[in-house]
Amino acid sequence: MRFRLSPPGLPAFLISLILAGSAIATLYTQVAVVGHYVATHRFWVLAAAYAVLFLGVVVDGL
């Protein structure tokens, strides 16, 4: 059984980049709009970013 991996599409990459960037940014700054939620759930937001990136690699066309 072989997995056929593909590079993630631009939307999946950008969504994961925004999620990971906002999670890391809350370590150092106060983000006004969603900063409180992201700061309290930083690990899960970062895990969601990597899950989106993983799905973009595994699912073709995502």
Residue pairs with C-beta under 8 A, 6 or more apart in sequence:
3 58
4 60
5 57
5 58
6 57
6 60
7 57
8 16
8 53
8 56
8 57
8 62
9 56
9 61
9 62
12 52
12 53
12 55
12 56
12 62
13 53
13 56
15 49
15 52
16 49
16 50
16 52
16 53
16 56
17 49
18 49
19 45
19 46
19 48
19 49
19 52
20 46
20 49
20 50
22 31
22 34
22 38
22 45
23 38
23 42
23 45
23 46
23 49
24 46
25 31
26 35
26 38
26 39
26 42
27 42
31 38
31 39
38 45
55 62
56 62
